[in-house]
Amino acid sequence: MTGISDLVVFRQLLVHELIVEPKRVKATYTVVHKDGSSPENQLIYSYDSTYFDKSKGRDVNLASMMLAQLALNYGLFCEEIVFDGLFDEVDQRFLKDMMENTAREILVLKFYHKNEFLKSPFDKLEHEKRTAYSAAKLIFKNTRFSTLSLEKTNLALSDDDHVILSSGGKDSLLTYGIIKELGVPHPVFINESGRHWFTAVNAHHYYKKVEPNTVKPWCNSDRIFNWMVKQMPFIKENFQNIRADIYPIRLWTVAVFLFGTLPVAMKRSAGNILIGNEYDTTVKGNFKGITHYHGLYDQSKYFDNALTRYYKRKGWNFKQYSILRPLSELLILKVLVKRYPELQQQQVSCHAAHEKEGRMYPCGSCEKCRRIIGMLTALDEDPRRCGYTDEQIAKGLEALEKKGVKQLGSDAAHLYYLLLAKGHLKATEHTKKLAKRYPEIVSMRFDQERSNYEDQPSYIRLSLYKLLSEYSEGSVILQNRKWHTFTPDKEYFEQPYFLNKKDEHKTP
């Protein structure tokens, strides 16, 4: 039988030859195969203005951490991973913890669940429960910057300034719209060297006209991810031709982009790092005794809190969170289209988008597209506003009558309830079975696990709640596994930020 040990196909992965330039940082990724061959590639981040000084330990340390993130996807597959750069004990502990967590996630979600990219017999991996899943011994070296030291840092930051990890999706668009009202936004678009950038093009063009704080670093992470997949003997050679809603292997992805925003946050003394994530991305699971996060760890509240603790221990002092955490996907789109219609016009929630006369348009046929078409229709809004044609809208609604959508059961059920109630779908046996009213979907949801106001700084809570309450149908709180209507009082918004609690060292 094929087991976890058979996944260890690389002798070494080296993240080394670190280069720090004023506007660019890069490192060589070298894969040492067991046959002795050692192909290499270079991971690069580049910026339009100066962010780095190679004579400063803090800048080299940040560059080292930026360039290390992509490697955290490969702990299952390497005997050793060498990080050659400037790292302190806080960095080393973070990288070890997150590599172990990612190894567990990849094992469960990419090998124990269906993955059409896998060759036989790796698609039938024998189940094993272990105390640790990452095979890689981590080695930290510093061959190029050994003369530099890391002094204790305690950054003084502005509570009003918010760096926003930005794209053309509804979550980041709404985050920007709200922060433009409540504070000072700094949208950062990480321009991947691949088709993923297509989703961000419309939004970035719009922001360039209206938002002077917009930044667009470039990163070739997508090329390195694909290059790493080509090194793996258990992945089908034609993986790039396989249409699927998942990546072949990677799950530690958001951090690769997130760390690319940190030079901007440091230079501009922005105290807040915002990622647009909703209520249903914070989930825990268990597969035959192995705990996991359904492949959504880097979109969860747990990820935000872990990064905030890391920043605190580093003395960087950023607070990372989502201002959309109490909202469902439907409610996010409702606030966006009702309050910020000009931003919603820039929305591209489709990874098969295409260009036409300098503007990006959604494919109109994928699951994401039919979900967006369905939600906009249920909200009495016109999907044509963000690029869908009449034909695509009709086909999207027709597809909803025959297929489902990838949402939590209650979210999907309420969407079907609204579409049926408003006559946008035929009342077939299939649609009637799917439809059920869940009023919490259009309410702000709070609970101790997924959505707790203590996870957001107190200085933004009340103004944020007032804004969102204009579009929600009230607030609900989860108690004894049931949703109860409630109205938060002043004390609720004045609860201390979670870092004030004795929770300084939690790992996934």
Backbone torsions as a table, in degrees:
resi	resn	phi	psi	omega
1	MET	NA	146.3	177.7
2	THR	-87.0	129.5	-176.3
3	GLY	-126.6	-173.3	-175.8
4	ILE	-59.6	-38.2	-178.1
5	SER	-61.9	-26.5	179.7
6	ASP	-72.3	-11.9	177.9
7	LEU	-79.3	-13.8	-178.1
8	VAL	-79.9	87.9	-171.9
9	VAL	-106.2	-7.2	179.9
10	PHE	-115.4	139.2	175.1
11	ARG	-73.7	-43.0	-178.7
12	GLN	-149.2	150.1	162.7
13	LEU	-122.9	122.4	179.5
14	LEU	-109.1	128.4	170.6
15	VAL	-110.3	99.6	-165.4
16	HIS	-147.5	-172.5	-179.1
17	GLU	53.2	48.0	-178.6
18	LEU	-65.4	130.7	176.9
19	ILE	-123.5	128.1	-179.6
20	VAL	-119.9	115.1	177.1
21	GLU	-118.1	164.2	-176.2
22	PRO	-55.3	-37.6	-176.7
23	LYS	-116.6	8.0	-174.8
24	ARG	-154.9	143.4	171.5
25	VAL	-131.1	147.0	-179.8
26	LYS	-155.1	156.6	177.6
27	ALA	-145.8	150.1	177.0
28	THR	-86.7	132.5	171.1
29	TYR	-103.0	116.0	178.9
30	THR	-116.8	125.0	177.6
31	VAL	-102.4	118.4	178.2
32	VAL	-98.7	108.9	-179.9
33	HIS	-79.0	164.3	-178.8
34	LYS	-69.4	-17.7	176.0
35	ASP	-86.3	2.8	177.5
36	GLY	95.4	-14.7	178.0
37	SER	-68.1	151.0	-174.1
38	SER	-145.1	71.2	176.1
39	PRO	-64.1	152.2	-178.7
40	GLU	-140.2	159.7	177.8
41	ASN	-149.2	173.6	-175.4
42	GLN	-127.2	125.5	175.1
43	LEU	-91.4	131.6	-172.8
44	ILE	-133.1	138.6	164.4
45	TYR	-120.8	130.9	176.8
46	SER	-132.5	150.2	-173.1
47	TYR	-129.4	160.6	-178.3
48	ASP	-84.7	-13.2	177.5
49	SER	-140.0	174.9	-173.6
50	THR	-75.5	128.9	176.8
51	TYR	-131.4	-12.7	-171.8
52	PHE	-128.6	144.8	173.4
53	ASP	-131.4	111.7	-173.8
54	LYS	-67.4	-9.6	177.5
55	SER	-87.7	-6.6	-178.9
56	LYS	-104.2	126.3	-178.1
57	GLY	-59.0	-39.6	-177.8
58	ARG	-62.5	-40.6	-179.5
59	ASP	-67.9	-41.4	178.2
60	VAL	-67.4	-38.9	176.8
61	ASN	-61.0	-45.8	178.5
62	LEU	-62.4	-44.7	178.0
63	ALA	-59.8	-40.7	179.1
64	SER	-60.9	-43.0	-179.8
65	MET	-70.9	-38.2	176.5
66	MET	-57.6	-48.9	-173.6
67	LEU	-76.8	-13.5	179.3
68	ALA	-84.3	-22.4	-168.6
69	GLN	-60.4	-41.1	-176.4
70	LEU	-60.4	-33.0	-177.5
71	ALA	-68.0	-17.0	-177.0
72	LEU	-67.6	-8.8	176.5
73	ASN	-80.2	-5.2	-165.8
74	TYR	-121.2	18.4	179.4
75	GLY	-63.1	-29.6	179.0
76	LEU	-68.0	-21.4	-163.1
77	PHE	-112.4	-3.5	-172.9
78	CYS	-121.4	143.0	170.9
79	GLU	-72.3	-39.7	178.6
80	GLU	-139.1	147.2	167.9
81	ILE	-126.9	124.2	-177.5
82	VAL	-105.7	121.9	174.1
83	PHE	-105.8	110.3	-177.6
84	ASP	-106.3	103.5	-177.4
85	GLY	-179.6	-162.0	-178.6
86	LEU	-104.1	107.0	-178.0
87	PHE	-129.5	140.4	172.6
88	ASP	-101.9	-177.6	-176.4
89	GLU	-64.3	-33.4	178.9
90	VAL	-65.2	-43.6	177.5
91	ASP	-61.4	-46.4	-176.4
92	GLN	-63.3	-40.7	178.5
93	ARG	-65.8	-41.8	178.9
94	PHE	-61.3	-47.7	-178.2
95	LEU	-63.9	-40.6	178.6
96	LYS	-64.4	-46.2	-178.9
97	ASP	-63.1	-45.2	-176.0
98	MET	-73.9	-30.1	175.3
99	MET	-67.8	-40.8	177.8
100	GLU	-65.0	-43.7	178.9
101	ASN	-62.1	-42.6	-179.0
102	THR	-68.4	-37.1	177.3
103	ALA	-60.0	-43.4	178.8
104	ARG	-64.1	-42.7	178.9
105	GLU	-62.8	-45.6	-178.1
106	ILE	-65.9	-40.7	178.7
107	LEU	-58.4	-49.3	-176.4
108	VAL	-70.8	-48.1	-171.3
109	LEU	-83.4	-27.0	-176.6
110	LYS	-104.4	-20.0	-178.0
111	PHE	-117.8	-38.0	179.5
112	TYR	-87.2	-13.1	173.0
113	HIS	-108.6	166.5	-177.7
114	LYS	-61.1	130.7	178.5
115	ASN	-145.0	103.7	-173.8
116	GLU	-71.2	-4.3	177.7
117	PHE	-84.0	-13.1	-173.1
118	LEU	-83.2	141.4	170.5
119	LYS	-81.5	158.1	170.4
120	SER	-76.1	142.6	6.8
121	PRO	-94.9	11.7	-175.6
122	PHE	-72.0	-12.4	175.5
123	ASP	-81.8	-1.7	177.0
124	LYS	-131.2	51.7	-175.7
125	LEU	-66.1	135.2	178.9
126	GLU	-66.0	133.5	-179.3
127	HIS	-72.3	132.2	175.9
128	GLU	-138.6	139.4	173.1
129	LYS	-108.8	124.6	-176.7
130	ARG	-127.4	165.7	174.4
131	THR	-78.4	-25.0	177.1
132	ALA	-147.0	146.8	-173.5
133	TYR	-115.2	-27.3	177.2
134	SER	-70.4	127.2	-179.6
135	ALA	-86.1	-16.3	-168.3
136	ALA	-76.9	130.1	166.7
137	LYS	-82.5	125.2	-178.0
138	LEU	-91.4	129.2	179.2
139	ILE	-120.8	127.1	179.6
140	PHE	-110.1	125.3	179.9
141	LYS	-129.4	167.3	175.5
142	ASN	-147.6	85.8	-174.7
143	THR	-92.3	-21.1	-174.3
144	ARG	-106.2	-20.7	-173.7
145	PHE	-129.9	37.9	-175.7
146	SER	-70.1	-17.5	-179.9
147	THR	-83.4	-11.1	-178.7
148	LEU	-89.2	148.8	175.8
149	SER	-122.5	158.9	177.9
150	LEU	-107.1	106.8	177.5
151	GLU	-82.8	155.8	179.4
152	LYS	-61.6	129.7	-177.8
153	THR	-110.6	145.7	172.4
154	ASN	-147.6	81.7	-173.0
155	LEU	-65.7	136.4	171.8
156	ALA	-94.6	117.2	-171.4
157	LEU	-120.0	161.2	178.9
158	SER	-93.4	126.9	176.9
159	ASP	-69.2	-21.6	-176.9
160	ASP	-80.3	-21.0	-173.3
161	ASP	-95.7	131.4	-174.3
162	HIS	-128.7	116.0	171.0
163	VAL	-83.3	128.8	-175.3
164	ILE	-116.8	117.9	172.6
165	LEU	-67.8	111.5	-163.0
166	SER	-114.0	151.7	176.4
167	SER	-154.5	-164.1	176.2
168	GLY	-99.8	12.2	179.7
169	GLY	-81.2	162.0	-176.0
170	LYS	-62.9	-33.8	-175.9
171	ASP	-66.0	-48.5	-178.6
172	SER	-72.5	-33.1	176.6
173	LEU	-62.5	-45.3	179.3
174	LEU	-66.9	-40.6	177.8
175	THR	-57.4	-45.1	178.3
176	TYR	-62.3	-46.6	-178.6
177	GLY	-57.9	-43.4	-178.8
178	ILE	-67.8	-46.3	-178.1
179	ILE	-66.9	-30.1	176.2
180	LYS	-60.6	-29.9	176.4
181	GLU	-83.8	-37.7	-169.8
182	LEU	-100.8	-12.6	-176.8
183	GLY	-163.6	-150.3	-179.5
184	VAL	-116.5	112.7	-178.6
185	PRO	-87.1	145.7	172.9
186	HIS	-129.3	84.8	-178.4
187	PRO	-69.7	130.5	178.0
188	VAL	-120.8	113.7	176.9
189	PHE	-98.9	115.6	175.0
190	ILE	-86.0	109.6	-176.4
191	ASN	-81.4	97.8	175.7
192	GLU	-69.1	149.9	177.9
193	SER	-86.9	65.4	-179.6
194	GLY	-171.3	-175.1	-175.7
195	ARG	-68.7	-16.4	178.3
196	HIS	-59.6	-26.6	180.0
197	TRP	-66.0	-23.4	-178.4
198	PHE	-55.4	-35.6	-177.5
199	THR	-67.4	-20.8	-175.2
200	ALA	-98.5	-11.6	-170.6
201	VAL	-58.5	-50.1	-176.8
202	ASN	-60.9	-45.3	-179.1
203	ALA	-64.2	-43.3	-178.5
204	HIS	-64.2	-42.2	177.5
205	HIS	-60.0	-40.6	-180.0
206	TYR	-67.1	-46.1	-178.3
207	TYR	-62.6	-36.2	179.5
208	LYS	-58.9	-29.5	-179.5
209	LYS	-82.6	-32.6	-170.0
210	VAL	-114.2	-15.7	-172.9
211	GLU	-128.7	102.5	-177.3
212	PRO	-67.0	-17.3	-179.1
213	ASN	-83.9	2.0	-176.9
214	THR	-66.9	137.4	178.8
215	VAL	-129.8	143.0	178.6
216	LYS	-133.0	84.0	171.7
217	PRO	-68.6	158.5	175.7
218	TRP	-113.2	141.6	179.5
219	CYS	-145.0	140.6	179.6
220	ASN	-101.2	29.7	-177.3
221	SER	-57.8	-36.3	-178.2
222	ASP	-61.7	-38.7	178.0
223	ARG	-67.0	-39.3	-179.5
224	ILE	-69.1	-40.9	176.4
225	PHE	-57.1	-47.6	-179.4
226	ASN	-66.8	-37.7	176.9
227	TRP	-63.0	-40.4	178.5
228	MET	-64.6	-39.0	179.0
229	VAL	-61.4	-37.3	-179.8
230	LYS	-65.1	-21.1	179.0
231	GLN	-80.6	-11.9	-170.7
232	MET	-93.1	117.0	-175.2
233	PRO	-70.1	-12.8	-179.2
234	PHE	-94.7	1.7	178.0
235	ILE	-101.7	135.8	179.6
236	LYS	-59.4	139.5	-177.2
237	GLU	-62.5	-28.2	-178.0
238	ASN	-94.1	29.1	-173.7
239	PHE	-58.1	-30.4	-177.9
240	GLN	-72.3	-14.6	178.3
241	ASN	-98.1	-1.1	-179.2
242	ILE	-89.6	121.5	177.8
243	ARG	-84.3	120.8	-179.2
244	ALA	-154.5	160.4	179.6
245	ASP	-90.6	7.0	-179.3
246	ILE	-127.2	160.8	169.5
247	TYR	-84.1	155.0	-179.2
248	PRO	-58.3	-43.0	-173.7
249	ILE	-134.3	-49.5	-165.3
250	ARG	-61.7	143.3	172.1
251	LEU	-136.7	-18.4	176.5
252	TRP	-94.0	84.9	-171.8
253	THR	-115.9	-46.5	-175.5
254	VAL	-58.2	-39.2	-178.0
255	ALA	-64.3	-29.2	177.6
256	VAL	-61.2	-38.9	177.8
257	PHE	-82.6	-40.0	-176.9
258	LEU	-58.1	-46.5	-179.7
259	PHE	-64.8	-23.3	174.8
260	GLY	-70.2	-16.4	176.4
261	THR	-86.2	-18.9	-171.8
262	LEU	-65.0	-36.3	175.4
263	PRO	-58.6	-35.7	177.9
264	VAL	-67.5	-45.2	179.5
265	ALA	-60.7	-41.2	180.0
266	MET	-66.9	-46.8	-176.9
267	LYS	-63.9	-35.0	-176.0
268	ARG	-98.8	4.7	178.5
269	SER	53.9	40.5	179.4
270	ALA	-83.2	126.9	-175.0
271	GLY	-84.0	-11.0	-173.4
272	ASN	-125.0	134.8	173.9
273	ILE	-115.0	115.2	-174.4
274	LEU	-110.7	133.3	173.1
275	ILE	-123.8	132.4	-176.4
276	GLY	-83.1	94.7	177.8
277	ASN	-128.9	141.5	-175.6
278	GLU	-96.5	-171.0	-174.5
279	TYR	-61.6	-43.1	-167.3
280	ASP	-85.3	10.8	176.0
281	THR	-94.3	0.1	176.7
282	THR	-105.9	97.2	-176.5
283	VAL	-141.3	150.2	174.0
284	LYS	-119.4	149.1	178.2
285	GLY	-138.9	174.2	178.7
286	ASN	-147.1	121.1	178.6
287	PHE	-115.1	103.3	178.6
288	LYS	49.6	44.7	176.2
289	GLY	91.7	-3.1	178.9
290	ILE	-102.8	117.1	-179.2
291	THR	-77.0	148.5	179.1
292	HIS	-158.7	-179.8	-175.7
293	TYR	-122.8	27.9	178.0
294	HIS	56.9	28.4	179.7
295	GLY	72.4	12.8	-175.8
296	LEU	-115.0	16.7	-174.9
297	TYR	-55.3	-43.8	-176.0
298	ASP	-78.8	7.4	170.2
299	GLN	-116.3	5.7	-171.9
300	SER	-97.4	167.6	173.5
301	LYS	-62.6	-33.2	-179.4
302	TYR	-62.5	-40.2	178.2
303	PHE	-63.5	-48.5	178.9
304	ASP	-57.3	-46.2	-178.0
305	ASN	-66.7	-39.1	178.9
306	ALA	-64.4	-41.3	179.0
307	LEU	-67.7	-38.7	178.0
308	THR	-62.1	-40.8	177.4
309	ARG	-65.2	-40.0	177.3
310	TYR	-61.2	-48.0	179.1
311	TYR	-59.4	-38.6	-179.3
312	LYS	-64.9	-45.5	-179.5
313	ARG	-66.0	-29.7	177.5
314	LYS	-76.5	-16.1	-173.5
315	GLY	82.4	9.7	178.0
316	TRP	-79.8	-32.4	168.4
317	ASN	69.9	14.0	173.6
318	PHE	-68.1	149.6	171.6
319	LYS	-111.0	122.9	-178.2
320	GLN	-109.7	129.8	-178.3
321	TYR	-167.0	174.3	174.0
322	SER	-116.6	130.1	176.3
323	ILE	-80.5	-3.1	-178.0
324	LEU	-103.0	4.7	-171.8
325	ARG	-56.0	-33.7	179.7
326	PRO	-77.5	-3.0	-168.9
327	LEU	-103.8	148.3	169.6
328	SER	-81.0	167.9	176.7
329	GLU	-60.0	-40.0	179.9
330	LEU	-64.8	-41.9	-178.8
331	LEU	-70.4	-34.4	174.9
332	ILE	-59.8	-47.8	-179.2
333	LEU	-66.1	-34.7	178.5
334	LYS	-62.8	-49.3	179.9
335	VAL	-61.9	-42.7	-178.3
336	LEU	-61.2	-50.6	-173.5
337	VAL	-75.7	-29.6	-178.9
338	LYS	-81.9	-40.3	-174.9
339	ARG	-94.3	-33.4	-175.6
340	TYR	-128.1	62.8	-175.4
341	PRO	-60.7	-31.5	-179.9
342	GLU	-69.7	-29.8	174.5
343	LEU	-74.0	-40.2	-178.5
344	GLN	-62.6	-27.9	176.9
345	GLN	-62.2	-22.5	-178.2
346	GLN	-88.8	-2.4	-173.6
347	GLN	-66.8	129.8	170.6
348	VAL	-132.9	96.7	-179.7
349	SER	-103.7	63.3	-174.3
350	CYS	-156.5	126.8	-179.3
351	HIS	-90.6	7.4	173.9
352	ALA	-118.7	32.4	-178.6
353	ALA	-65.3	155.9	-179.6
354	HIS	-134.7	158.1	-176.8
355	GLU	-96.9	140.5	175.2
356	LYS	-146.9	115.0	178.7
357	GLU	53.7	43.2	174.9
358	GLY	83.1	0.8	179.7
359	ARG	-123.4	147.6	-179.9
360	MET	-92.9	141.8	-179.4
361	TYR	-129.4	143.5	178.9
362	PRO	-70.5	157.5	-178.3
363	CYS	-70.9	-30.3	176.9
364	GLY	82.4	-2.3	-175.5
365	SER	-124.2	-11.1	-178.7
366	CYS	-80.8	173.2	-178.6
367	GLU	-62.3	-39.9	179.1
368	LYS	-62.2	-41.6	-178.1
369	CYS	-65.2	-45.4	-179.3
370	ARG	-66.6	-28.9	176.7
371	ARG	-67.5	-44.9	178.8
372	ILE	-64.9	-43.5	177.2
373	ILE	-58.4	-44.7	-179.9
374	GLY	-63.8	-43.7	-178.2
375	MET	-68.3	-43.5	178.9
376	LEU	-63.0	-39.8	177.9
377	THR	-64.3	-42.7	179.2
378	ALA	-64.8	-26.3	179.2
379	LEU	-89.1	8.5	-178.9
380	ASP	62.0	33.5	177.1
381	GLU	-115.0	163.3	-172.7
382	ASP	-98.8	113.3	177.9
383	PRO	-61.3	-17.3	178.1
384	ARG	-64.1	-21.8	-178.3
385	ARG	-57.8	-34.9	-178.2
386	CYS	-111.0	27.2	165.8
387	GLY	108.3	-3.5	179.6
388	TYR	-79.1	140.8	177.8
389	THR	-87.7	166.4	177.1
390	ASP	-58.2	-41.2	180.0
391	GLU	-64.5	-42.5	179.2
392	GLN	-65.0	-38.3	178.7
393	ILE	-63.3	-46.2	179.4
394	ALA	-62.3	-43.7	179.8
395	LYS	-68.6	-34.2	178.3
396	GLY	-64.5	-44.0	178.4
397	LEU	-67.7	-36.3	176.9
398	GLU	-64.2	-40.3	178.6
399	ALA	-65.3	-35.0	177.3
400	LEU	-64.3	-29.3	178.4
401	GLU	-70.5	-23.5	-174.7
402	LYS	-109.1	-25.5	-176.6
403	LYS	-124.8	170.6	177.2
404	GLY	-98.2	-168.3	176.0
405	VAL	-132.2	156.8	-178.5
406	LYS	-88.0	79.7	175.7
407	GLN	-137.0	165.3	169.4
408	LEU	-53.7	149.9	-177.0
409	GLY	-53.2	-43.0	-178.3
410	SER	-69.0	-37.3	178.3
411	ASP	-63.2	-48.0	-180.0
412	ALA	-64.5	-41.7	-178.9
413	ALA	-62.3	-41.4	-179.5
414	HIS	-70.0	-36.1	176.2
415	LEU	-60.8	-46.7	178.7
416	TYR	-64.8	-35.8	176.9
417	TYR	-59.6	-46.4	-179.0
418	LEU	-66.3	-43.7	-178.4
419	LEU	-64.9	-38.6	177.3
420	LEU	-70.1	-44.3	-178.1
421	ALA	-61.3	-31.1	-178.3
422	LYS	-96.0	4.7	175.0
423	GLY	76.4	21.0	-179.0
424	HIS	-88.3	-15.6	176.1
425	LEU	-124.9	151.3	174.5
426	LYS	-73.9	142.2	-179.3
427	ALA	-82.2	75.8	178.0
428	THR	-90.8	172.2	177.3
429	GLU	-60.6	-37.1	-179.1
430	HIS	-67.1	-50.4	-176.3
431	THR	-69.0	-36.4	178.9
432	LYS	-67.0	-32.9	178.2
433	LYS	-68.0	-35.6	-177.8
434	LEU	-79.4	-26.4	-170.5
435	ALA	-83.2	131.4	173.2
436	LYS	-161.5	140.7	-177.7
437	ARG	-80.2	128.8	175.1
438	TYR	-130.4	93.0	-174.5
439	PRO	-60.9	-21.8	179.7
440	GLU	-65.9	-20.4	-178.4
441	ILE	-65.3	-31.4	178.7
442	VAL	-105.2	19.7	174.3
443	SER	-114.8	163.8	171.0
444	MET	-81.6	124.9	-175.2
445	ARG	-103.8	133.3	178.1
446	PHE	-128.9	137.6	171.1
447	ASP	-156.5	172.0	-174.5
448	GLN	-73.9	-21.6	-173.0
449	GLU	-97.5	-56.4	-171.6
450	ARG	-91.4	-36.3	-170.9
451	SER	-142.9	97.3	-176.2
452	ASN	-127.1	129.7	-177.5
453	TYR	-61.1	-20.9	178.6
454	GLU	-65.9	-15.6	178.9
455	ASP	-82.5	-3.2	176.1
456	GLN	-117.4	141.5	179.8
457	PRO	-58.6	145.6	-175.2
458	SER	-63.6	-26.2	-175.3
459	TYR	-71.1	-10.9	179.9
460	ILE	-113.4	-13.9	-169.0
461	ARG	-60.5	-52.4	-171.9
462	LEU	-66.4	-47.0	-179.7
463	SER	-64.9	-36.3	177.7
464	LEU	-65.6	-45.5	-179.5
465	TYR	-61.5	-42.4	180.0
466	LYS	-61.9	-41.0	-179.7
467	LEU	-65.9	-49.0	-176.7
468	LEU	-68.1	-29.9	-178.2
469	SER	-66.9	-16.6	177.0
470	GLU	-69.2	-18.4	-175.0
471	TYR	-119.0	-16.1	178.2
472	SER	-87.3	163.1	177.3
473	GLU	-99.7	47.1	178.4
474	GLY	103.5	-172.1	178.9
475	SER	-124.0	145.5	177.8
476	VAL	-132.9	151.2	178.6
477	ILE	-128.5	142.0	-177.2
478	LEU	-88.3	118.2	177.8
479	GLN	-138.2	128.8	-178.8
480	ASN	53.1	41.1	175.9
481	ARG	66.5	17.5	176.9
482	LYS	-130.9	149.0	178.7
483	TRP	-86.2	131.5	-179.9
484	HIS	-125.0	134.8	177.2
485	THR	-68.3	137.5	176.4
486	PHE	-153.5	161.4	175.7
487	THR	-120.4	112.7	-179.5
488	PRO	-60.5	136.5	176.6
489	ASP	-95.9	-178.9	-175.1
490	LYS	-59.8	-38.1	-178.8
491	GLU	-61.8	-32.7	-178.7
492	TYR	-60.9	-39.0	-178.1
493	PHE	-81.3	-13.9	-179.0
494	GLU	-98.8	5.0	176.9
495	GLN	-60.0	146.0	-176.8
496	PRO	-66.0	150.5	174.9
497	TYR	-61.5	147.4	-168.6
498	PHE	-60.2	-25.9	-179.0
499	LEU	-69.5	-12.7	176.2
500	ASN	-75.9	-12.5	179.5
501	LYS	-85.7	170.3	179.1
502	LYS	-80.9	70.7	-173.2
503	ASP	-140.1	33.7	-170.9
504	GLU	-74.0	-17.4	-179.8
505	HIS	-136.8	83.2	174.0
506	LYS	-114.3	137.2	176.6
507	THR	-119.3	161.0	-177.7
508	PRO	-59.9	NA	NA
